[in-house]
Each structure stands twice: as structure tokens, then as C-alpha cells.
């Protein structure tokens, strides 16, 4: 885990990151971004909004590049259901490929719900 601690330079900015252990014993990384204040306000109304905007942008880029799976993105964003994640992805113009098995499973689930 020591490889995650330190500083890295990307373009004109610096990203500092430090590993943190959460209550459920999962190791997370706290990332600090330095942004001009006026631009930061455009991206988020407050620190929480800016944090969420950065997390979503990072996650969306990870999905688009193929670095993250949809399941990993859900975990990163703290989205509980696949249905909610599908809505998030569609609202951002991302439509993950579906296999025949995915479509059949969804059809069977829908059929089971209809028969209740």
C-alpha cells in the first residue's frame, strides 16, 4: 500500500494522496486537488458538492476508458442498486454493453414481477 502514498504531478496540477482505513477495515485513499477557487465554485456549490462532482467525473472517465467495471463504479459512488446505477449512467450518456445473458436475466426478472 505504500505505493499509494505521496505526490504525483499531472499536467499543471499536483495530486496528493494518503491511504486511510475506514471503520469496516477497507483502505481508502484521500485525494487532494488544487483548483482555482472561482472554477471550484462552478463545479460544486460547497465542499460536499465539489467532492461529489470530482468523484463522479473520475468514475465516469474510469468507465469510459474501461478502467472500471460498472460494479466497481457503483461501489465507488456508493450507489446501492443496479437500477439506480443504470439511471446514473444513462443520465451521463453511458450505455454499457449488454450480453444476451443480461437481457434474458432482465426479461425473466420482469416476467416474475409481472406474474405476482
C-alpha positions as CSV (number, residue, x, y, z in Angstrom):
1,X,0.0,0.0,0.0
2,X,3.0,2.3,0.4
3,X,2.9,2.9,-3.4
4,X,-0.3,4.9,-3.0
5,X,1.1,7.4,-0.6
6,X,2.8,10.6,-1.9
7,X,2.6,13.2,-4.6
8,X,2.1,12.9,-8.4
9,X,2.1,15.6,-11.0
10,X,-0.5,15.6,-13.8
11,X,-0.3,18.4,-16.4
12,X,-0.3,21.7,-14.5
13,X,-1.6,20.2,-11.2
14,X,-0.5,18.2,-8.3
15,X,-2.4,15.4,-6.7
16,X,-1.5,14.4,-3.1
17,X,-3.0,11.2,-1.7
18,X,-2.8,9.4,1.6
19,X,-4.3,5.9,2.4
20,X,-7.0,5.9,5.1
21,X,-8.5,2.9,6.9
22,X,-12.3,3.1,7.3
23,X,-14.5,1.6,10.0
24,X,-15.2,-1.6,8.0
25,X,-11.4,-2.0,7.7
26,X,-11.3,-1.1,4.0
27,X,-8.4,1.0,2.9
28,X,-9.4,4.2,1.0
29,X,-7.3,7.0,-0.4
30,X,-7.9,10.6,0.4
31,X,-7.1,12.7,-2.7
32,X,-6.5,16.4,-2.6
33,X,-6.9,18.6,-5.7
34,X,-5.8,22.1,-6.1
35,X,-8.2,24.2,-8.2
36,X,-8.7,27.9,-8.7
37,X,-11.4,29.0,-6.3
38,X,-13.6,30.6,-8.9
39,X,-13.6,27.4,-11.0
40,X,-14.2,25.2,-8.0
41,X,-17.3,27.2,-7.2
42,X,-18.6,26.5,-10.7
43,X,-18.2,22.7,-10.2
44,X,-19.8,22.5,-6.8
45,X,-21.7,24.8,-4.5
46,X,-19.9,23.7,-1.4
47,X,-17.1,21.2,-0.5
48,X,-19.5,18.2,-0.5
49,X,-20.9,19.2,-3.9
50,X,-17.3,19.6,-5.3
51,X,-16.2,16.3,-3.8
52,X,-19.2,14.5,-5.4
53,X,-18.6,16.2,-8.8
54,X,-14.9,15.2,-8.8
55,X,-15.8,11.6,-7.7
56,X,-18.5,11.3,-10.4
57,X,-16.1,12.7,-13.1
58,X,-13.3,10.3,-12.1
59,X,-15.8,7.4,-12.1
60,X,-17.3,8.3,-15.5
61,X,-13.8,8.6,-17.0
62,X,-12.9,5.2,-15.5
63,X,-16.0,3.6,-17.1
64,X,-15.5,5.3,-20.5
65,X,-11.8,4.2,-20.6
66,X,-12.6,0.7,-19.5
67,X,-10.5,1.0,-16.3
68,X,-13.5,0.5,-14.1
69,X,-16.4,-2.0,-14.3
70,X,-20.0,-0.9,-13.6
71,X,-19.8,-2.9,-10.4
72,X,-16.7,-1.1,-9.3
73,X,-18.2,2.3,-10.3
74,X,-21.3,1.5,-8.2
75,X,-19.1,0.8,-5.2
76,X,-17.0,3.9,-5.7
77,X,-20.1,6.1,-5.9
78,X,-21.9,4.3,-3.1
79,X,-24.9,3.5,-5.3
80,X,-26.9,0.7,-3.7
81,X,-28.9,-0.8,-6.6
82,X,-28.2,-1.7,-10.2
83,X,-31.4,0.1,-11.2
84,X,-30.2,3.3,-9.7
85,X,-26.8,2.9,-11.3
86,X,-28.4,2.4,-14.7
87,X,-30.2,5.7,-14.3
88,X,-26.9,7.4,-13.3
89,X,-25.2,6.0,-16.3
90,X,-28.0,6.9,-18.8
91,X,-28.1,10.5,-17.4
92,X,-24.4,10.8,-18.3
93,X,-24.8,9.2,-21.8
94,X,-23.1,5.9,-20.9
95,X,-24.8,2.7,-22.1
96,X,-22.7,-0.3,-21.1
97,X,-22.9,-3.2,-23.5
98,X,-25.4,-6.0,-22.6
99,X,-24.8,-9.6,-23.2
100,X,-27.6,-12.0,-24.3
101,X,-27.5,-13.4,-20.8
102,X,-28.1,-9.9,-19.3
103,X,-31.2,-9.4,-21.4
104,X,-32.5,-12.9,-20.7
105,X,-32.0,-12.4,-16.9
106,X,-33.7,-9.0,-17.0
107,X,-36.6,-10.4,-19.0
108,X,-37.0,-13.3,-16.6
109,X,-37.0,-10.9,-13.6
110,X,-39.6,-8.7,-15.3
111,X,-41.7,-11.7,-16.1
112,X,-41.6,-12.9,-12.5
113,X,-42.6,-9.5,-11.2
114,X,-45.5,-9.3,-13.7
115,X,-46.9,-12.7,-12.5
116,X,-47.1,-11.6,-8.9
